[in-house]
Amino acid sequence: MLFVIIGHDGPGGAALRPRIRPAHLDNLRPLDRAGKVKIAGPFTDGSGSLIVVDMESEAEAIAFANSDPYMTGGVFERVEVKPFRQVFPE
């Protein structure tokens, strides 16, 4: 199943992001190599990030989002996880 993870930056997120980014990317790489990261990146307005992942369950997606270094390191003040159904591209 696909899940959208929206990480909302906290007040100090912009300052923390460059320092924590390497750990965040290291956390994503195994999923990306397994073909489970469909798209990921920051919002250009500086409000946070979006990740679309293919996970077995919502619980797995929530656990992943909550353990991401951006969340545990204080870049994100909160994350949202929502099930997603892709329509395009087919």
C-alpha positions as CSV (number, residue, x, y, z in Angstrom):
1,M,0.0,0.0,0.0
2,L,1.1,3.5,-0.6
3,F,1.3,6.1,2.2
4,V,1.9,9.8,2.1
5,I,4.1,11.0,5.0
6,I,4.0,14.8,5.5
7,G,6.5,16.1,8.0
8,H,5.7,19.5,9.4
9,D,8.8,21.5,10.3
10,G,9.1,22.9,13.8
11,P,10.2,26.4,14.7
12,G,13.9,25.3,14.6
13,G,13.5,22.9,11.7
14,A,15.3,25.1,9.1
15,A,18.4,25.4,11.3
16,L,18.5,21.7,12.2
17,R,17.8,20.4,8.7
18,P,21.4,20.6,7.3
19,R,23.0,18.9,10.3
20,I,20.4,16.0,10.4
21,R,20.0,15.6,6.6
22,P,22.8,12.9,6.2
23,A,21.1,10.7,8.9
24,H,17.7,11.3,7.3
25,L,19.0,10.3,3.8
26,D,20.8,7.2,5.3
27,N,17.4,6.2,6.8
28,L,15.6,6.5,3.5
29,R,18.3,4.7,1.3
30,P,17.4,1.1,2.2
31,L,13.7,1.7,1.4
32,D,14.7,3.5,-1.8
33,R,17.0,0.6,-2.9
34,A,14.1,-1.8,-2.2
35,G,11.9,0.4,-4.5
36,K,9.6,1.5,-1.7
37,V,10.3,5.2,-1.9
38,K,8.1,6.6,-4.7
39,I,8.9,10.3,-4.2
40,A,10.5,12.3,-1.5
41,G,11.6,15.9,-0.9
42,P,11.1,19.2,0.9
43,F,8.4,21.7,0.3
44,T,9.8,24.8,-1.4
45,D,8.1,27.1,1.1
46,G,10.2,25.6,4.0
47,S,7.2,24.2,5.8
48,G,8.3,20.6,5.8
49,S,8.7,17.5,3.5
50,L,6.7,14.9,1.7
51,I,7.5,11.2,1.3
52,V,5.4,8.7,-0.6
53,V,6.3,5.1,0.5
54,D,5.1,1.6,-0.3
55,M,4.6,-0.2,3.0
56,E,2.8,-3.3,4.2
57,S,0.6,-1.5,6.7
58,E,-0.3,1.9,8.1
59,A,1.3,0.9,11.3
60,E,4.6,0.2,9.5
61,A,4.4,3.6,7.8
62,I,3.7,5.4,11.1
63,A,6.6,3.6,12.8
64,F,8.9,4.6,10.0
65,A,7.7,8.2,10.1
66,N,8.1,8.5,13.8
67,S,11.6,7.0,13.8
68,D,12.9,9.2,11.0
69,P,15.9,11.3,12.1
70,Y,14.0,14.5,11.1
71,M,11.3,13.6,13.6
72,T,13.6,12.3,16.4
73,G,16.1,15.1,15.8
74,G,13.6,17.9,16.0
75,V,13.3,19.1,12.4
76,F,9.7,17.9,12.2
77,E,7.4,18.9,15.1
78,R,4.8,16.4,13.8
79,V,4.2,14.0,11.0
80,E,1.0,12.9,9.2
81,V,0.6,9.5,7.6
82,K,-2.2,9.0,5.1
83,P,-3.1,6.0,2.9
84,F,-2.9,6.9,-0.7
85,R,-4.2,5.5,-4.0
86,Q,-2.2,6.4,-7.1
87,V,-4.3,7.0,-10.2
88,F,-1.7,8.6,-12.5
89,P,0.6,7.6,-14.0
90,E,-1.1,4.3,-14.6
